[in-house]
Structures are given as C-alpha cells and as structure tokens.
Amino acid sequence: MLFLTFFALSFCYKPSIIPQPVELTVIDGQWTLTSTCQIGYDPSNSYAKEVAQFAADELKQSTGFSLPVVSQRVSSGIYFGKSDSLQKESEYQVIMDQSVVEIYSTTRSGLFYGYKSLLQLLPKEIYSQTKVTNIEWTAPCVTIYDYPRFSWRGAMIDSARHFFDVDTVKSFINCASNYKLNVIHIHLTEDQGWRLEIKKYPKITEIGSVRDSSPMKWNRNKSDGVVYGPFYYTEDEMRDIIEYARLREVTIVPEIEMPGHSLAILSAYPEYSCTGGPFKPRTKWGIEDDVWCAGNDEAIAFLEDILDEVLKIFPSKYIHVGGDECPKSRWNKCSKCQQRIKDLGLKNADELESWFIEHFAQFLDSRGRYCIGWDEIMNGKLPDGAAIMSWTGTEAGEKAAEEGHNVVFTPTSYCYLDYYQFPADDAYEYIGGPVLTVNHVYSYDPSSGVSDDHKHFVIGSQGNLWSEYIWEKEDLDFKAFPRLLALAEVVWTPLEKKDWSRFLGSLGESNMDKLEQMGMNPSPIQLGQRMQWFNGDFPENKWISVSWPTTGTAGSSIGSYQAAFIHTSGHPLKIRNVHLRYASVSVASDSHEGVASEEPENNLYDLYTIFPYLFGEVDVTAEVYCDGGSDCEGEVFLYYT
C-alpha cells in the first residue's frame, strides 16, 4: 500500500476561513479568549441566548473555561447582537477589537456562522475533543461580512447499505457544521436494509434491518458469509440526532426510497409487492427487480401510513422519496399494475411510475411538506414546491430549473465522493468512477448551465457518500474530507471570491490539522512524500535547480497534474521551468515564472503527461530563486486534475 502523507504547516501568515467569506478584512490587534471572558447576548434577539449558551458549552470542551452567559454587552469576551440592517438568511457581521468579538445577525444561523468563523481564527486546538492546556487562545482582529451563495449546502450519508451509528453521524454533523454545511441527507432504506424504527410496524426492522451476508471487503464478487444487523436507528435515537443537528444549524433530510430499492421492507411485508414473495434483504449490491406494487391500494395506504410516522420524527421541509432506478419487469407482468395503467389511461409502466411519484408528492404536499427526489422523478408531473436532486448529469436539473422547480445539483462527475480521489491506490476501496480530486470538486459551479433568470431555482448542491464500499467511520471520513470542504466553499462563497491557490493554502496551513482535532480521519490532497522547502535551503537572490521526490503520488493515469507552490513564511520564492519526472525522465513541464508568497502570482503549474507511470522515482524539479533573503519556507503539492 502506498504511503500516505498528511500535511500540516505550523506557520499561518494570515487569517484563513473556509468557506471564504464575502468580505474579510484584517485590522490591527489581537483578541484573546481567557477564563475571565464572558459571553453576552442581546435579549431582543430571540435566537441569541441559545447560540451564546452553545458557544459557552463548546468552548469549555477544549479550553476548560466556564464562561458565564449574560444578557447584556460584555467588556471582555464574545457578544451576540442584532442588526436590523442584516436581512438576508444567514447573513452576519463580525467586528473585533482586542477586548470583544461582536457577532451580529437577525437570524439564528447568522449568529451561529459568525461564531464558527471566529473559531477558525483561533489555534487549531480549539476543536479538540478534550481540554487542552498551555495554549494561548489568540486570534487576529478582523472584520467579516458574510452570507451564503446557496441555501442547500449538503452531504448525503448512506446508512442503508452500511450502517453508521449515532456517534458517527453526530461526528460527521459536527464537522460539516464547522464549515457551514447545513443539510445532512440520510439514505435510510434500500434493497439491502431498512434503518429506521417505525413503531407501528415493528416487523419492518425485525426483518428488514438484517441481511444474511454482504459482499466481501476487497473481493466484491464474493460473499463474506457474515450476518449483518440488526442495525437501525430507534425513533428516539433519530430525534436525538435531529436535535444535535438543529443546534448546529443542520437539517436532517430523510430518504424513504420508493417505488424501487425497497426489498428490505418488502421482506417484512411481501404482500405489498407484485409477486407476494417470500423475500430477504438483498445480500449483493445493485438493484432488485421486486418493488412496491403500484396497482395495490393497500400498498399505497401502507406507505402513506409509514410516511405519516416519518413526518412525526423529522421536521424537515423536504422529504426525499428516492424515485430512481426502478425496474419495471414486475409491473409489466402484474395484473394489478396493468389494471391501474388501464384505469388511469396511462400508456405504459413508465407512466405508472410517474403517477406513483406524483401521488406521494401530492400526499406530502397535503401534509405541509415538499417532495424531493432523484432526477428520474422529472418524468412525471410535480406539484409546486417539489424539488429535483440532479445526479445523472446536469441536464435534468437544468430542465427542472427552467420549468420553475427547485434543484439541488449533485452530479456524479463532481459530487459522488465514493468515487476515486487519487490516480493511484490508497488505503481504501472505492466503487470506481472517474477520479474526483479536491481540486476537481472545488472547480464545480452548480448554476453554470442555468439561464440567469432561472438561477434562483438552483438552491444548492451536496456531496454523496454511497456506502457499498464505505464500511466504518474512518472510511467515511477519508472519502468525505477534505473534499467536502471544497464543496462547502462551492456552495457558500461568491463565485468571484473563489481562489484555488488561497483555498489550498488554507488546507495546508491549518485545516487538515483542524479536521484531525475534530476527531476526523481526513484524506491528504496528495499521496507520496511531502515536498517542502525550509529556511536556509536556498541561497539569497540566486537561481538554482532543485528536485523533490514524491514517489507514490502518480498513478497509471495519463493526463493533467498540477503542482502548486504554497508559501508559508519568509521571503517570496520565484519559480520557473517546473518538470514532472518519472525515473529521472521529464514527462511534463511548465516553464512560466511564478511567485510563491503571501500574495502569490501564477504559482500553479500545469503538467500534462501522455505517459503512464510504470516504475522508478517520481519527482518534481524546478528552478527557484529566494527573493531578498534565504529564509523562505513552503510546500509543493502535486495532484491529479
């Protein structure tokens, strides 16, 4: 297995916040959190007290400080206030001096996000899960004005194929909320498992939460022969998750798949299928032919009953109904389904599926909720308020937006985080797909294909973590982070403020360490040895040739790589004539001159190779010039684009 290197540069030369705020200005001075600070709030702001108490509780975890929460301004500490001039959802303002951090908003989310921006200015240990001593909790003074680009900033966890326990889900929510993601969509039902207690129908989880075996790890075509389950969330556990998320400005959106991907529940109630069973939850990945019988009125009523109980658990505006990948073979041979087609004047089973989804969209609408589903539900007529999750590409989502439906873009080509993230093997198994690097995810623009007068129907994007090949928390973390940080900036930061070099520097300088402090297991941006330069490595004001070995970075993929030269301290470093070499032979080059500095210029080098890596050492070579002094320091990152 190739050696993985994490990078974490200790010197942070300017404030770094992910996602990048709309406006961030450094001002004179430093602010320090001490045990004598207080957390104040404006009692006229109905949200401020709860956010202030949340901040006090969270800060105590790492600092050990028991900070009093008071309903007034404070002379030293943090103050949560109200500003009537801030009228956008989640809009906030931070004003700092050496004594007080003032956070203003008219919304709870705005106050929360202002506080989360403050945390990123403090030492990385502020995210520690346990008390840390001998740390000076100091932040540079800044002013911030900020608001999100999109309202749906999400991630999907698939707990149906492989189950993630309450603690894992909470850990994921906590990390996501630190980067202002605000929707966690949980895929709860599948052919392979049903993961939510329905008290009225206990047989669902008694039978549907257990499968006889699973595909073997690293040998997907062979069964492991091990019973999987019973695994599911009780209603009380799910309510606990929902409240935990609410405090962190995260909405939990449940997905109850229909009419396909439903063998697990039909194993408990086979009478609601077309054939009557018997069934067991599927033990292989993939799609099952047996689905809900769309011609059975009792099956429809049963599903409505389940949804009514789901609505009592989940307060989310949207309920995800799946709607994708439904085989029609059973419907084509089912007398009840064929009778339904005849009675409704439909042409075929495809139109029957459209009727089925439309029925449940209207059912949710009658309950004051909105339906959201995968882009296949576009084939039917949707009520006002129904939304599309565009995954097979972007065309369906673009069409939905032009027709006036809200759209969450999550195309496989940018947002499927169960896909490879490196061109070479790492420690984990992937479902396959193209290579989706952090850089590639960062390059996404969800609304790029939608006309200007319909862009407001694009409500956001999310990263999906399908779990056929995600077995446990460490695996989930590795595939999610830091790619979800890239997506967080995609959905929050104004398009014109995005800057890959700045974002990459923020990751390298502090955020990889912060993720570890949060208890996560993040992936590196690159594989192979670290490539760094240190104080004294290069002479002052003289061009020299240097090389950095990084065997393990490159894979068999031909195509585009990029070398980024990131400055961390000291004088600027000029760079030119950069080469990617396999076994001392140049396979790609970029000759332009750039500068790695606090304000970098042209510091990214595009290296396109038509040669696959076969053997020998991989290295990056360049001519460099330490401009004005020999104390320049930094790091080179090589990644597939």
Secondary structure, 3 states (H helix, E strand, C coil): CCCECCCCCCCCCCCCCCCCCCEEEEEEEEEEECCCCEEEECCCCCCHHHHHHHHHHHHHHHHCCCCCEECCCCCCEEEEECCCCCCCCCCEEEEECCCEEEEECCCHHHHHHHHHHHHHHCCHHHHCCCCCCCCCEEEEEEEEEECCCCCEEEEEEECCCCCCCHHHHHHHHHHHHHCCCCEEEEECECCCCECECCCCCCHHHHHHCCECCCEECCEEEEECCCCECCCCECHHHHHHHHHHHHHCCCEEEEEEEECCCCHHHHHHCHHHECCCCCCCCCCCCCCCCCCECCCCHHHHHHHHHHHHHHHHHCCCCEEEEECCCCCCHHHHHCHHHHHHHHHHCCCCHHHHHHHHHHHHHHHHHHCCCEEEEEHHHHHCCCCCCCEEEECCCCHHHHHHHHCCCEEEECCHHHHECCECCCCCCCCCCCCECCCCCHHHHHCCCCCCCCCHHHHHHEEEEEEEECCCCCCCHHHHHHHHCCHHHHHHHHHHCCHHHCCHHHHHHHHHHHHHHHHHHCCCCCCCCCECCCEEECCCCCCECCEEEEEEECCCCCCCCCEEEEEEEEEEECCCEEEEEEEEEECCEEEEEECCCEEECCCCECCEEEEEECCCCCCCCEEEEEEEEECCCCCCEEEEEEEEC
